[in-house]
């Protein structure tokens, strides 16, 4: 097996899926997790990191990827206070390196993290999926969106939707008034110029997650959206430690992004460190819902995606992304056990077939 199969886990307090269950998924290598209770911008304490590491390793799983170490809003805004938060970020990288972390996933989305208009859309087969309807979103105010996300969360915390941060919604929007796409890009490059030398020293790779969805919303700028933009900040800080989490569902929501091509392009540059693999079904130009991983259930050709990953000789980390809620499971939207485990079995099957077929030639 070239890549390392992982599964996202939200920690002992915040996830209802036991590590023991995750370990029983065929072909599993490790979990990707985080210290979800550390406020964004603060240093992750070494003892807390090691406590988490022990827990994961005691369950027979590897602890090598963090998703995510979130970036403080002042860094994205380019405020003068950013240097203090960048220093904290560097210290967190050093602390994580001591615990054997190899890849850190993060994103650079202003104010909002990922967005959906329905967290539990019912499909004809009774399964529940997350949906993004662009027309509906356009009619929501930011406050209404936050309320609907909170209402649909089934009582679970949603990654990237920390309520303490969203309470300051109005002042956050005010601060982004003068930040355009180019400012945001420059602020990302400034951040990378400062942290990548530390990553090189500690052998920890940064893997930025694309914006989800990959276009501007509520007038807020977004930059991790397509090949051209991604290439700009990869080249600006030209180190293999400055890399990507290539999320098929996020980038692929823009029909102009050809996912197998992007995998080959950035893979050959040696810049993909983490893959998020999932399928979506388009219902409009910019609208979609998330499906099972199976090609015929959605709009992506998962065989072509896995083939591209195979062809670049990918040896990094990969995980199924969101799944449906099935078989009566109650859990965090997108992050149930059953459908993500089915996704893993399917991706493993595609990989085995591609591997054996290519060796037969
Ligand atoms: Mn993703």
Boltz pocket constraint, residues with backbone or C-beta under 6 A from the ligand:
constraints:
  - pocket:
      binder: B
      contacts: [[A, 209], [A, 247], [A, 250], [A, 276], [A, 321]]
      max_distance: 6.0
